[in-house]
Amino acid sequence: MRKNISLALVLASAVALAPFAIASAQDGGPHGGFHGGHGHGAFEAYSKLNLTDAQKASIKQIMQTAFSQGKAQRQALRQQREAFEQMAPNASGYQAAATALAQAEGAATTARVQQRAAVRAQVYAILTPAQQAQLATLKAQREARREQWQQFKAQHPVSGSSSAQ
């Protein structure tokens, strides 16, 4: 359950901070881009698309709207989690609360995936055909790097114990 909370917070943060990451990276930022040039997936890719000011503003608006739309649901889910955590396992209604929380978590996950897809589609629609093609190229490059990393990890396994010498 803690993993779901962390995932929800990470996704919400990513959606909320994306416009700032894009703007910072586009402006050069204090360290040459998002996290000193070590961007994160799509946000790094958007920073490389030479977005116009109008595109940046539109993307920022889309992100802010999406974040505010999900805020009430996130707060309600957090309250439901906290109420469940306060219950003793032998309390009356504990299992019913667990079932209700599980259903709420499932619904929230469904809503997050759908919202993320909608946001992605809206942002993609703002891009020019050339930017869309460039984004596809960047995505393919990112996937190739990820595959290389997976191969490297498979060829160079980390030992189970670490010793400081």
KELO-230009 format. One record per residue: residue number from 1; residue in one letter; chain; x, z, y of N, C-alpha, C, O in turn. Coordinates in pm, 1 decimal, always signed. Last residue first. Layout:
{NUM; "a"; "A"; {X; Z; Y}; {X; Z; Y}; {X; Z; Y}; {X; Z; Y}}
...
! end
This chain:
{165; "q"; "A"; {+3610.5; +178.5; -159.3}; {+3748.8; +211.8; -193.1}; {+3835.0; +207.6; -72.0}; {+3955.2; +232.9; -80.8}}
{164; "a"; "A"; {+3293.4; +228.4; -273.5}; {+3374.8; +221.3; -153.0}; {+3515.6; +263.6; -188.4}; {+3537.1; +372.5; -241.5}}
{163; "s"; "A"; {+3094.7; +40.0; -486.0}; {+3192.3; +149.2; -472.5}; {+3275.6; +126.0; -348.4}; {+3322.2; +14.9; -323.2}}
{162; "s"; "A"; {+2785.4; -23.8; -629.5}; {+2876.6; -49.0; -519.5}; {+2969.1; +70.8; -507.6}; {+2927.3; +186.1; -517.7}}
{161; "s"; "A"; {+2648.1; -183.0; -915.6}; {+2695.4; -63.1; -846.5}; {+2789.7; -103.8; -734.2}; {+2862.3; -202.8; -742.6}}
{160; "g"; "A"; {+2575.6; -437.1; -1001.4}; {+2473.2; -332.7; -988.5}; {+2519.1; -208.7; -915.4}; {+2437.3; -136.2; -858.7}}
{159; "s"; "A"; {+2710.9; -717.6; -821.6}; {+2718.1; -617.3; -926.7}; {+2618.7; -505.7; -897.6}; {+2582.1; -482.8; -782.3}}
{158; "v"; "A"; {+2547.0; -1019.4; -752.0}; {+2599.6; -894.3; -697.8}; {+2601.6; -792.5; -810.3}; {+2505.2; -781.6; -886.1}}
{157; "p"; "A"; {+2637.2; -1350.6; -857.1}; {+2552.5; -1230.3; -865.2}; {+2625.7; -1107.5; -811.1}; {+2747.5; -1094.2; -822.8}}
{156; "h"; "A"; {+2674.2; -1638.7; -773.0}; {+2755.0; -1522.7; -733.2}; {+2669.8; -1395.9; -737.5}; {+2634.7; -1340.7; -633.2}}
{155; "q"; "A"; {+2486.4; -1823.3; -847.3}; {+2623.5; -1842.7; -892.3}; {+2713.8; -1723.4; -865.3}; {+2818.6; -1709.2; -928.2}}
{154; "a"; "A"; {+2259.8; -1730.5; -717.4}; {+2257.5; -1740.8; -863.5}; {+2399.3; -1755.1; -919.2}; {+2428.5; -1704.0; -1027.3}}
{153; "k"; "A"; {+2340.3; -1752.0; -452.2}; {+2311.7; -1619.1; -507.7}; {+2312.1; -1622.3; -660.0}; {+2358.9; -1528.5; -724.4}}
{152; "f"; "A"; {+2360.8; -2032.6; -436.4}; {+2478.3; -1949.1; -415.3}; {+2457.3; -1810.8; -476.7}; {+2545.4; -1758.5; -544.9}}
{151; "q"; "A"; {+2092.7; -2103.6; -472.6}; {+2193.7; -2147.0; -568.6}; {+2319.4; -2062.8; -558.2}; {+2378.2; -2025.7; -659.8}}
{150; "q"; "A"; {+1984.3; -1987.7; -242.8}; {+1938.2; -1944.2; -374.9}; {+2038.8; -1983.8; -482.5}; {+2066.7; -1905.7; -573.5}}
{149; "w"; "A"; {+2117.1; -2137.7; -48.6}; {+2138.0; -1993.6; -54.7}; {+2096.5; -1939.4; -191.8}; {+2165.5; -1855.4; -249.5}}
{148; "q"; "A"; {+2009.7; -2389.2; -96.3}; {+2153.7; -2367.9; -111.8}; {+2184.9; -2219.7; -126.3}; {+2269.4; -2181.0; -206.9}}
{147; "e"; "A"; {+1743.8; -2333.1; -26.1}; {+1776.5; -2371.5; -163.9}; {+1925.2; -2352.2; -191.2}; {+1962.7; -2303.9; -298.0}}
{146; "r"; "A"; {+1776.3; -2287.2; +245.9}; {+1724.4; -2180.6; +160.4}; {+1758.5; -2208.9; +14.5}; {+1797.5; -2118.5; -59.4}}
{145; "r"; "A"; {+1861.9; -2539.4; +327.9}; {+1951.9; -2423.5; +343.0}; {+1908.0; -2308.6; +254.3}; {+1991.1; -2240.3; +194.4}}
{144; "a"; "A"; {+1628.5; -2681.9; +270.2}; {+1753.4; -2717.8; +202.8}; {+1853.4; -2602.6; +211.1}; {+1921.4; -2571.7; +113.2}}
{143; "e"; "A"; {+1450.9; -2560.3; +448.5}; {+1426.9; -2549.3; +304.0}; {+1553.5; -2582.0; +225.4}; {+1582.5; -2517.1; +125.0}}
{142; "r"; "A"; {+1563.8; -2644.8; +688.7}; {+1555.4; -2501.4; +659.3}; {+1535.9; -2479.4; +509.1}; {+1597.2; -2390.3; +450.3}}
{141; "q"; "A"; {+1526.9; -2921.4; +666.4}; {+1663.0; -2866.7; +674.5}; {+1664.8; -2718.7; +639.0}; {+1754.4; -2671.8; +568.8}}
{140; "a"; "A"; {+1248.9; -2930.5; +671.1}; {+1320.3; -2979.8; +553.1}; {+1463.6; -2925.8; +550.1}; {+1514.8; -2889.1; +444.3}}
{139; "k"; "A"; {+1206.5; -2834.4; +931.1}; {+1153.4; -2760.5; +815.8}; {+1226.4; -2802.3; +688.4}; {+1261.7; -2717.3; +606.7}}
{138; "l"; "A"; {+1322.3; -3036.3; +1081.8}; {+1377.8; -2900.0; +1087.9}; {+1332.1; -2816.4; +969.1}; {+1408.9; -2737.8; +913.7}}
{137; "t"; "A"; {+1146.3; -3246.0; +1015.7}; {+1288.8; -3255.4; +982.9}; {+1352.5; -3117.4; +981.4}; {+1428.4; -3084.9; +890.1}}
{136; "a"; "A"; {+909.7; -3148.6; +1126.4}; {+916.9; -3175.6; +982.5}; {+1061.8; -3184.0; +935.8}; {+1095.7; -3134.6; +828.2}}
{135; "l"; "A"; {+985.2; -3144.5; +1395.9}; {+951.3; -3019.4; +1329.0}; {+958.7; -3036.1; +1177.0}; {+1008.4; -2947.8; +1107.0}}
{134; "q"; "A"; {+1010.0; -3417.0; +1441.7}; {+1128.2; -3332.2; +1452.3}; {+1104.5; -3199.4; +1382.3}; {+1194.4; -3147.2; +1316.4}}
{133; "a"; "A"; {+741.9; -3490.5; +1415.7}; {+841.9; -3546.5; +1323.7}; {+968.2; -3461.4; +1323.8}; {+1026.9; -3436.4; +1218.5}}
{132; "q"; "A"; {+638.8; -3347.1; +1632.2}; {+589.0; -3320.0; +1497.0}; {+688.4; -3371.1; +1392.9}; {+715.8; -3303.3; +1293.8}}
{131; "q"; "A"; {+769.9; -3471.5; +1842.5}; {+798.5; -3330.8; +1815.0}; {+751.0; -3292.1; +1675.1}; {+816.2; -3212.8; +1607.1}}
{130; "a"; "A"; {+649.8; -3724.4; +1822.9}; {+795.4; -3712.5; +1806.8}; {+833.3; -3567.4; +1774.2}; {+918.5; -3543.1; +1688.7}}
{129; "p"; "A"; {+379.3; -3661.6; +1876.9}; {+418.8; -3714.8; +1745.8}; {+569.8; -3703.1; +1720.2}; {+611.7; -3675.1; +1607.9}}
{128; "t"; "A"; {+377.7; -3339.9; +2048.2}; {+374.5; -3485.9; +2049.0}; {+410.3; -3536.0; +1908.8}; {+466.3; -3460.4; +1829.4}}
{127; "l"; "A"; {+179.5; -3047.6; +1991.2}; {+305.4; -3121.0; +1985.0}; {+281.7; -3271.8; +1990.7}; {+179.7; -3322.8; +1944.3}}
{126; "i"; "A"; {-70.3; -2945.7; +1965.7}; {-13.7; -2951.9; +2100.8}; {+112.3; -3038.0; +2103.8}; {+147.2; -3094.4; +2207.4}}
{125; "a"; "A"; {-113.9; -2930.0; +1696.4}; {-190.3; -3029.2; +1772.3}; {-136.8; -3046.2; +1914.3}; {-156.7; -3151.0; +1975.9}}
{124; "y"; "A"; {+38.7; -2708.7; +1629.8}; {+82.0; -2841.5; +1584.5}; {+12.9; -2951.0; +1664.2}; {+73.9; -3053.1; +1696.0}}
{123; "v"; "A"; {-122.7; -2506.8; +1731.4}; {+9.6; -2530.2; +1790.6}; {+58.2; -2669.7; +1753.9}; {+113.0; -2740.7; +1838.3}}
{122; "q"; "A"; {-343.0; -2531.1; +1559.0}; {-360.7; -2546.6; +1704.1}; {-227.3; -2576.8; +1771.3}; {-220.0; -2663.2; +1858.7}}
{121; "a"; "A"; {-224.6; -2480.4; +1309.6}; {-287.9; -2609.7; +1335.1}; {-304.6; -2634.9; +1485.0}; {-283.0; -2746.4; +1532.5}}
{120; "r"; "A"; {-144.1; -2213.8; +1347.7}; {-43.6; -2316.2; +1318.4}; {-99.5; -2455.7; +1347.7}; {-29.5; -2539.7; +1404.2}}
{119; "v"; "A"; {-391.4; -2093.6; +1380.8}; {-294.1; -2090.6; +1490.0}; {-191.6; -2201.0; +1470.3}; {-156.6; -2272.7; +1564.2}}
{118; "a"; "A"; {-499.8; -2138.1; +1125.4}; {-566.6; -2191.2; +1244.7}; {-470.1; -2197.4; +1362.4}; {-467.8; -2296.3; +1435.7}}
{117; "a"; "A"; {-320.9; -1995.6; +964.0}; {-336.9; -2140.5; +945.5}; {-401.1; -2204.3; +1067.9}; {-361.0; -2313.0; +1109.6}}
{116; "r"; "A"; {-367.3; -1739.2; +1061.4}; {-234.2; -1796.9; +1073.9}; {-240.7; -1948.6; +1058.9}; {-174.0; -2021.6; +1132.3}}
{115; "q"; "A"; {-633.1; -1705.8; +985.4}; {-597.7; -1706.8; +1127.1}; {-461.7; -1771.5; +1147.8}; {-443.1; -1849.6; +1241.1}}
{114; "q"; "A"; {-607.6; -1709.2; +705.6}; {-689.1; -1810.3; +773.5}; {-653.3; -1819.8; +921.1}; {-644.1; -1929.7; +976.0}}
{113; "v"; "A"; {-445.1; -1484.9; +668.3}; {-399.6; -1615.9; +622.1}; {-476.7; -1726.5; +693.5}; {-418.2; -1825.8; +736.7}}
{112; "r"; "A"; {-610.1; -1283.8; +778.3}; {-476.7; -1310.0; +833.9}; {-428.1; -1449.1; +795.1}; {-376.0; -1522.7; +878.8}}
{111; "a"; "A"; {-835.4; -1291.9; +608.9}; {-850.6; -1323.0; +751.7}; {-715.6; -1357.1; +815.0}; {-707.1; -1449.1; +896.4}}
{110; "t"; "A"; {-714.9; -1209.8; +368.4}; {-780.2; -1340.3; +378.1}; {-791.1; -1383.1; +524.5}; {-759.6; -1496.9; +559.2}}
{109; "t"; "A"; {-637.9; -952.2; +445.0}; {-537.1; -1050.2; +404.9}; {-592.7; -1191.3; +415.1}; {-525.6; -1281.8; +464.6}}
{108; "a"; "A"; {-886.7; -837.4; +490.8}; {-791.4; -848.5; +601.3}; {-682.8; -950.9; +569.0}; {-641.0; -1027.2; +656.0}}
{107; "a"; "A"; {-994.9; -842.1; +235.3}; {-1060.4; -918.8; +341.7}; {-965.4; -939.7; +459.4}; {-963.7; -1046.7; +520.2}}
{106; "g"; "A"; {-816.4; -664.2; +110.9}; {-829.2; -802.6; +65.3}; {-891.0; -891.7; +171.7}; {-844.8; -1003.4; +195.1}}
{105; "e"; "A"; {-868.0; -430.6; +253.7}; {-732.8; -488.5; +255.7}; {-737.1; -634.9; +213.9}; {-670.2; -719.4; +273.4}}
{104; "a"; "A"; {-1135.3; -391.7; +180.2}; {-1101.9; -414.4; +321.2}; {-963.3; -477.2; +334.4}; {-943.2; -566.6; +416.5}}
{103; "q"; "A"; {-1104.2; -344.8; -91.7}; {-1182.9; -459.6; -46.7}; {-1150.7; -493.5; +99.1}; {-1140.4; -610.6; +135.7}}
{102; "a"; "A"; {-951.5; -110.4; -80.2}; {-897.3; -229.2; -147.2}; {-972.5; -354.8; -102.9}; {-911.3; -459.0; -79.4}}
{101; "l"; "A"; {-1133.6; +58.6; +46.0}; {-1008.0; +25.5; +112.4}; {-947.4; -100.6; +51.0}; {-897.9; -187.4; +122.9}}
{100; "a"; "A"; {-1331.2; +75.4; -151.2}; {-1364.9; +21.6; -19.2}; {-1238.8; -21.2; +56.1}; {-1237.7; -125.1; +122.0}}
{99; "t"; "A"; {-1183.3; +197.4; -356.1}; {-1242.9; +64.9; -376.5}; {-1274.5; -1.0; -241.8}; {-1247.4; -119.5; -222.1}}
{98; "a"; "A"; {-1123.5; +440.5; -232.9}; {-1014.6; +352.6; -277.5}; {-1066.2; +210.3; -295.7}; {-1000.7; +114.2; -255.4}}
{97; "a"; "A"; {-1378.6; +542.9; -200.0}; {-1298.1; +514.3; -80.9}; {-1183.0; +420.9; -115.6}; {-1148.7; +332.4; -37.3}}
{96; "a"; "A"; {-1444.6; +576.9; -466.5}; {-1525.1; +484.8; -385.7}; {-1448.4; +446.5; -258.5}; {-1453.1; +331.4; -215.0}}
{95; "q"; "A"; {-1257.4; +772.2; -535.5}; {-1250.6; +640.0; -598.8}; {-1330.4; +536.3; -519.9}; {-1288.4; +421.3; -507.9}}
{94; "y"; "A"; {-1348.4; +985.0; -369.8}; {-1211.4; +933.2; -359.6}; {-1201.9; +791.6; -417.1}; {-1145.1; +702.2; -354.4}}
{93; "g"; "A"; {-1589.3; +1111.7; -391.6}; {-1586.9; +986.2; -318.0}; {-1449.0; +923.4; -306.4}; {-1433.0; +820.4; -241.0}}
{92; "s"; "A"; {-1457.5; +1434.0; -387.0}; {-1573.8; +1351.7; -418.2}; {-1568.1; +1226.1; -332.7}; {-1544.1; +1234.7; -212.2}}
{91; "a"; "A"; {-1110.7; +1474.2; -459.0}; {-1225.2; +1483.9; -368.9}; {-1337.1; +1391.3; -414.7}; {-1313.5; +1285.5; -473.0}}
{90; "n"; "A"; {-877.5; +1454.4; -591.4}; {-988.7; +1512.6; -666.2}; {-1115.0; +1526.6; -579.7}; {-1214.3; +1584.7; -623.5}}
{89; "p"; "A"; {-697.6; +1349.8; -405.8}; {-736.5; +1268.3; -521.5}; {-853.9; +1324.5; -601.8}; {-922.1; +1250.0; -672.3}}
{88; "a"; "A"; {-803.1; +1409.7; -72.3}; {-736.5; +1460.1; -192.1}; {-784.5; +1376.7; -310.6}; {-901.0; +1337.2; -314.8}}
{87; "m"; "A"; {-759.9; +1203.6; +214.8}; {-843.9; +1253.8; +105.0}; {-757.1; +1304.2; -9.3}; {-651.5; +1248.2; -38.7}}
{86; "q"; "A"; {-584.0; +1085.1; +385.6}; {-615.0; +1226.6; +409.0}; {-696.7; +1287.2; +295.2}; {-701.9; +1409.4; +281.1}}
{85; "e"; "A"; {-586.5; +820.3; +308.9}; {-465.0; +899.3; +284.2}; {-489.6; +1049.0; +301.8}; {-422.2; +1130.5; +238.8}}
{84; "f"; "A"; {-836.8; +744.8; +410.4}; {-814.4; +749.0; +265.7}; {-693.3; +835.7; +232.7}; {-697.4; +915.5; +139.0}}
{83; "a"; "A"; {-784.5; +756.3; +683.1}; {-889.1; +841.4; +625.9}; {-870.7; +853.9; +475.4}; {-887.3; +962.3; +419.4}}
{82; "e"; "A"; {-586.1; +556.4; +702.2}; {-554.2; +695.7; +736.3}; {-656.3; +791.6; +677.4}; {-619.2; +897.5; +626.8}}
{81; "r"; "A"; {-735.1; +330.2; +629.7}; {-618.9; +371.4; +549.9}; {-587.1; +518.8; +574.7}; {-564.3; +595.5; +481.2}}
{80; "q"; "A"; {-919.4; +324.7; +840.1}; {-968.2; +339.1; +703.4}; {-854.3; +383.3; +610.5}; {-876.1; +465.7; +521.6}}
{79; "q"; "A"; {-748.6; +282.4; +1054.6}; {-827.2; +405.9; +1048.5}; {-878.3; +430.5; +907.3}; {-880.3; +544.3; +860.4}}
{78; "r"; "A"; {-655.6; +25.7; +986.5}; {-561.3; +137.3; +996.0}; {-634.6; +270.9; +986.9}; {-588.2; +362.5; +919.1}}
{77; "l"; "A"; {-893.1; -118.4; +1007.5}; {-826.9; -107.4; +877.7}; {-728.2; +8.9; +877.6}; {-718.5; +82.2; +779.2}}
{76; "a"; "A"; {-938.0; -96.9; +1281.3}; {-1036.6; -44.3; +1186.9}; {-973.8; -24.5; +1049.5}; {-999.4; +75.9; +983.1}}
{75; "q"; "A"; {-710.2; -230.9; +1380.9}; {-732.9; -90.3; +1412.6}; {-831.1; -26.8; +1314.5}; {-809.3; +85.7; +1269.6}}
{74; "r"; "A"; {-751.8; -488.6; +1281.6}; {-631.8; -413.7; +1242.4}; {-650.7; -264.7; +1267.4}; {-611.8; -181.9; +1185.1}}
{73; "q"; "A"; {-990.9; -556.5; +1413.5}; {-988.1; -548.8; +1266.9}; {-866.9; -468.4; +1219.3}; {-878.5; -388.5; +1126.4}}
{72; "a"; "A"; {-902.7; -556.7; +1678.6}; {-1007.8; -464.0; +1636.5}; {-1008.0; -447.4; +1484.9}; {-1023.6; -336.2; +1434.3}}
{71; "k"; "A"; {-706.7; -768.9; +1673.5}; {-673.0; -631.0; +1707.9}; {-776.9; -531.0; +1658.4}; {-739.9; -428.8; +1600.7}}
{70; "g"; "A"; {-760.0; -1034.8; +1640.5}; {-738.4; -954.4; +1520.6}; {-716.5; -807.0; +1547.7}; {-708.4; -727.7; +1453.9}}
{69; "q"; "A"; {-780.9; -1127.8; +1901.7}; {-895.2; -1140.3; +1812.1}; {-880.6; -1052.4; +1688.6}; {-980.1; -1001.0; +1637.6}}
{68; "s"; "A"; {-525.0; -1089.9; +2005.2}; {-633.6; -1004.4; +2054.3}; {-756.3; -1011.8; +1964.1}; {-828.7; -913.1; +1950.7}}
{67; "f"; "A"; {-383.2; -1287.5; +1862.2}; {-347.5; -1146.7; +1849.5}; {-462.8; -1056.9; +1893.2}; {-494.5; -959.0; +1825.8}}
{66; "a"; "A"; {-509.6; -1521.3; +1949.7}; {-511.8; -1485.6; +1807.1}; {-481.2; -1337.6; +1787.9}; {-545.3; -1270.2; +1707.2}}
{65; "t"; "A"; {-444.3; -1511.1; +2222.1}; {-583.8; -1509.6; +2178.8}; {-593.9; -1465.8; +2033.5}; {-677.7; -1382.6; +1998.9}}
{64; "q"; "A"; {-165.2; -1531.4; +2212.3}; {-228.5; -1412.8; +2270.4}; {-373.6; -1399.8; +2226.1}; {-420.3; -1289.9; +2196.0}}
{63; "m"; "A"; {-135.7; -1786.4; +2095.0}; {-81.8; -1666.6; +2028.4}; {-149.9; -1539.7; +2081.4}; {-187.4; -1451.7; +2003.9}}
{62; "i"; "A"; {-254.6; -1951.5; +2289.0}; {-304.2; -1951.2; +2150.8}; {-261.3; -1823.3; +2080.0}; {-342.0; -1759.3; +2012.7}}
{61; "q"; "A"; {-87.8; -1898.0; +2508.6}; {-230.2; -1864.7; +2514.3}; {-289.3; -1857.6; +2374.0}; {-366.3; -1766.3; +2343.9}}
{60; "k"; "A"; {+155.3; -2002.8; +2415.2}; {+145.6; -1860.6; +2450.3}; {-0.5; -1817.1; +2451.0}; {-33.4; -1710.3; +2399.4}}
{59; "i"; "A"; {+84.4; -2269.1; +2393.7}; {+121.0; -2193.5; +2273.0}; {+109.6; -2044.5; +2299.1}; {+60.2; -1969.2; +2215.2}}
{58; "s"; "A"; {+43.9; -2328.5; +2665.8}; {-64.8; -2343.9; +2568.8}; {-37.6; -2262.7; +2442.8}; {-126.8; -2195.2; +2391.4}}
{57; "a"; "A"; {+300.1; -2282.1; +2769.3}; {+186.2; -2204.0; +2818.1}; {+69.3; -2211.0; +2719.9}; {+3.5; -2110.2; +2694.1}}
{56; "k"; "A"; {+445.4; -2477.4; +2631.5}; {+479.4; -2335.0; +2615.8}; {+361.6; -2247.2; +2656.9}; {+327.7; -2150.6; +2588.5}}
{55; "q"; "A"; {+322.5; -2707.1; +2733.3}; {+314.0; -2677.2; +2590.5}; {+343.1; -2529.7; +2564.5}; {+274.4; -2465.0; +2485.5}}
{54; "a"; "A"; {+396.5; -2685.9; +3003.1}; {+254.0; -2686.0; +2967.1}; {+236.3; -2652.5; +2819.0}; {+145.3; -2577.9; +2782.9}}
{53; "d"; "A"; {+672.4; -2710.5; +2984.8}; {+616.1; -2584.6; +3033.7}; {+468.0; -2574.1; +2996.8}; {+419.7; -2465.9; +2963.3}}
{52; "t"; "A"; {+752.5; -2870.9; +2671.6}; {+728.8; -2872.8; +2815.5}; {+673.4; -2735.9; +2856.5}; {+632.9; -2656.4; +2771.7}}
{51; "l"; "A"; {+1004.3; -2812.8; +2426.6}; {+865.5; -2802.5; +2470.8}; {+857.1; -2808.3; +2622.6}; {+944.1; -2756.9; +2692.9}}
{50; "n"; "A"; {+1221.2; -2883.8; +2251.3}; {+1216.8; -2920.2; +2393.4}; {+1073.0; -2923.1; +2444.4}; {+1026.9; -3023.6; +2498.4}}
{49; "l"; "A"; {+1238.5; -2781.5; +1995.8}; {+1156.2; -2900.0; +2016.1}; {+1147.7; -2946.3; +2161.0}; {+1073.5; -3039.9; +2190.7}}
{48; "k"; "A"; {+1355.1; -2546.0; +1929.2}; {+1441.0; -2664.3; +1929.2}; {+1365.3; -2793.2; +1960.6}; {+1422.1; -2902.1; +1952.7}}
{47; "s"; "A"; {+1163.5; -2356.9; +1913.1}; {+1255.9; -2346.5; +2025.3}; {+1345.7; -2469.1; +2036.1}; {+1405.7; -2493.3; +2140.8}}
{46; "y"; "A"; {+1041.3; -2417.0; +1674.3}; {+971.3; -2449.5; +1798.2}; {+1065.4; -2444.8; +1917.5}; {+1048.6; -2520.9; +2012.8}}
{45; "a"; "A"; {+1236.7; -2312.7; +1496.9}; {+1212.2; -2456.5; +1502.7}; {+1142.3; -2494.7; +1633.0}; {+1179.4; -2593.7; +1696.0}}
{44; "e"; "A"; {+1210.4; -2041.6; +1535.7}; {+1337.7; -2104.9; +1568.0}; {+1316.5; -2255.5; +1585.1}; {+1371.6; -2317.3; +1676.2}}
{43; "f"; "A"; {+953.5; -2015.7; +1438.9}; {+980.0; -1980.4; +1577.7}; {+1112.0; -2041.5; +1623.3}; {+1123.5; -2087.7; +1736.8}}
{42; "a"; "A"; {+974.7; -2083.1; +1168.5}; {+902.2; -2172.0; +1258.7}; {+933.5; -2141.7; +1404.4}; {+939.4; -2233.7; +1486.0}}
{41; "g"; "A"; {+1258.9; -1893.4; +1104.9}; {+1166.8; -1994.8; +1056.5}; {+1106.9; -2082.1; +1164.6}; {+1177.9; -2146.5; +1241.8}}
{40; "h"; "A"; {+1400.8; -1724.4; +1341.2}; {+1325.2; -1693.4; +1221.8}; {+1225.5; -1804.7; +1195.3}; {+1119.2; -1809.2; +1257.1}}
{39; "g"; "A"; {+1741.0; -1761.0; +1464.5}; {+1595.9; -1754.0; +1473.4}; {+1530.9; -1730.3; +1339.0}; {+1598.1; -1717.7; +1236.6}}
{38; "h"; "A"; {+2004.6; -1693.6; +1584.6}; {+1964.3; -1673.9; +1445.7}; {+1814.8; -1653.9; +1441.5}; {+1766.7; -1543.0; +1417.8}}
{37; "g"; "A"; {+2060.8; -1697.5; +1848.9}; {+2075.2; -1822.9; +1777.0}; {+2039.7; -1812.5; +1630.2}; {+2044.1; -1912.3; +1558.3}}
{36; "g"; "A"; {+2005.7; -1437.7; +1929.3}; {+2142.2; -1488.3; +1936.6}; {+2163.5; -1616.3; +1859.0}; {+2273.0; -1641.0; +1808.6}}
{35; "h"; "A"; {+1725.7; -1416.3; +1897.6}; {+1817.8; -1334.9; +1818.4}; {+1957.4; -1395.8; +1814.4}; {+2019.4; -1404.1; +1708.3}}
{34; "f"; "A"; {+1672.2; -1721.4; +2039.0}; {+1604.0; -1613.4; +1967.3}; {+1701.7; -1543.4; +1875.4}; {+1755.5; -1605.7; +1783.8}}
{33; "g"; "A"; {+1945.9; -1793.9; +2262.8}; {+1825.3; -1821.9; +2186.5}; {+1771.1; -1699.2; +2119.0}; {+1818.7; -1587.6; +2139.9}}
{32; "g"; "A"; {+2176.6; -1712.6; +2391.0}; {+2166.3; -1850.1; +2346.3}; {+2044.9; -1879.5; +2261.0}; {+2041.7; -1981.8; +2192.5}}
{31; "h"; "A"; {+2144.0; -1455.9; +2475.0}; {+2241.7; -1481.8; +2369.8}; {+2225.0; -1621.6; +2311.7}; {+2256.5; -1644.8; +2195.0}}
{30; "p"; "A"; {+1948.5; -1446.7; +2668.2}; {+2074.6; -1381.0; +2697.0}; {+2182.6; -1413.6; +2594.2}; {+2301.3; -1400.1; +2623.7}}
{29; "g"; "A"; {+1800.8; -1782.2; +2685.3}; {+1803.8; -1640.5; +2652.7}; {+1938.6; -1578.4; +2681.6}; {+2033.5; -1649.0; +2715.9}}
{28; "g"; "A"; {+1737.8; -2044.5; +2705.2}; {+1875.3; -2012.4; +2672.2}; {+1890.7; -1867.1; +2637.2}; {+1984.5; -1830.6; +2566.3}}
{27; "d"; "A"; {+1480.0; -2108.1; +2733.8}; {+1554.0; -2080.1; +2856.4}; {+1700.5; -2048.9; +2829.6}; {+1778.1; -2029.2; +2923.1}}
{26; "q"; "A"; {+1407.4; -2123.3; +2469.4}; {+1404.3; -2245.4; +2549.3}; {+1485.2; -2227.9; +2677.1}; {+1551.0; -2321.2; +2723.1}}
{25; "a"; "A"; {+1423.8; -1859.0; +2393.0}; {+1512.5; -1956.1; +2330.8}; {+1519.9; -2083.1; +2414.3}; {+1626.5; -2143.1; +2428.0}}
{24; "s"; "A"; {+1221.4; -1750.4; +2552.7}; {+1358.6; -1702.5; +2563.7}; {+1456.9; -1804.1; +2507.4}; {+1560.8; -1831.4; +2567.6}}
{23; "a"; "A"; {+994.5; -1891.4; +2462.1}; {+1035.7; -1900.8; +2602.5}; {+1181.5; -1859.3; +2618.6}; {+1257.2; -1925.1; +2690.0}}
{22; "i"; "A"; {+990.9; -1811.8; +2193.2}; {+998.9; -1953.2; +2227.8}; {+1051.0; -1968.3; +2370.1}; {+1140.9; -2048.4; +2395.8}}
{21; "a"; "A"; {+964.9; -1538.1; +2219.7}; {+1080.0; -1593.2; +2148.7}; {+1100.1; -1738.7; +2185.9}; {+1212.7; -1783.5; +2207.6}}
{20; "f"; "A"; {+721.8; -1524.3; +2347.0}; {+839.1; -1474.5; +2416.2}; {+966.4; -1528.2; +2351.6}; {+1063.5; -1559.7; +2420.3}}
{19; "p"; "A"; {+548.2; -1627.7; +2153.8}; {+563.7; -1696.1; +2282.9}; {+688.5; -1651.8; +2358.2}; {+753.1; -1732.2; +2425.3}}
{18; "a"; "A"; {+589.9; -1436.6; +1936.6}; {+631.0; -1576.2; +1927.5}; {+644.5; -1644.7; +2063.3}; {+743.6; -1714.1; +2086.3}}
{17; "l"; "A"; {+485.9; -1182.3; +1941.0}; {+613.3; -1205.2; +2008.3}; {+658.1; -1351.3; +2009.2}; {+755.3; -1385.3; +2076.6}}
{16; "a"; "A"; {+246.1; -1189.2; +1796.5}; {+246.7; -1139.9; +1934.4}; {+373.2; -1179.8; +2009.5}; {+367.9; -1208.0; +2129.2}}
{15; "v"; "A"; {+325.6; -1283.7; +1547.9}; {+227.1; -1359.6; +1625.4}; {+233.4; -1319.3; +1772.1}; {+226.9; -1404.1; +1861.1}}
{14; "a"; "A"; {+500.6; -1077.4; +1477.4}; {+549.0; -1214.7; +1487.8}; {+455.0; -1299.7; +1571.6}; {+498.8; -1378.1; +1655.8}}
{13; "s"; "A"; {+329.3; -857.6; +1469.8}; {+439.4; -861.3; +1566.3}; {+489.1; -1003.9; +1586.6}; {+516.2; -1045.9; +1699.1}}
{12; "a"; "A"; {+166.5; -929.9; +1256.6}; {+107.6; -909.5; +1389.2}; {+214.9; -916.8; +1497.7}; {+193.4; -975.2; +1604.0}}
{11; "l"; "A"; {+358.6; -938.6; +1051.5}; {+285.1; -1058.9; +1089.8}; {+224.6; -1046.4; +1229.0}; {+230.4; -1139.7; +1309.1}}
{10; "v"; "A"; {+443.2; -669.4; +1051.2}; {+539.5; -776.7; +1074.8}; {+467.8; -903.7; +1120.2}; {+510.4; -968.9; +1215.5}}
{9; "l"; "A"; {+204.3; -537.3; +990.0}; {+271.9; -511.0; +1116.9}; {+371.2; -621.1; +1151.5}; {+382.2; -661.6; +1267.2}}
{8; "a"; "A"; {+152.1; -639.8; +735.0}; {+56.3; -660.3; +843.6}; {+122.0; -639.6; +979.4}; {+97.8; -715.9; +1072.9}}
{7; "l"; "A"; {+375.4; -545.4; +596.7}; {+353.1; -689.0; +609.7}; {+258.4; -718.9; +725.2}; {+281.1; -811.3; +803.3}}
{6; "s"; "A"; {+329.5; -271.1; +613.6}; {+448.8; -329.2; +674.8}; {+431.0; -477.9; +696.4}; {+466.9; -530.9; +801.5}}
{5; "i"; "A"; {+93.8; -254.5; +467.0}; {+95.9; -209.8; +605.9}; {+213.5; -273.5; +678.6}; {+199.6; -323.4; +790.3}}
{4; "n"; "A"; {+182.0; -346.6; +219.2}; {+78.4; -421.3; +290.9}; {+75.6; -383.9; +437.9}; {+57.5; -469.9; +524.0}}
{3; "k"; "A"; {+363.0; -145.2; +156.0}; {+413.0; -281.0; +171.1}; {+312.0; -365.9; +248.1}; {+350.3; -447.3; +332.1}}
{2; "r"; "A"; {+199.0; +70.3; +122.4}; {+289.3; +72.0; +237.6}; {+344.0; -68.4; +264.2}; {+368.4; -106.1; +378.8}}
{1; "m"; "A"; {+83.1; +0.0; -118.0}; {+0.0; +0.0; +0.0}; {+88.0; +0.0; +125.1}; {+53.7; -64.7; +224.0}}
! end
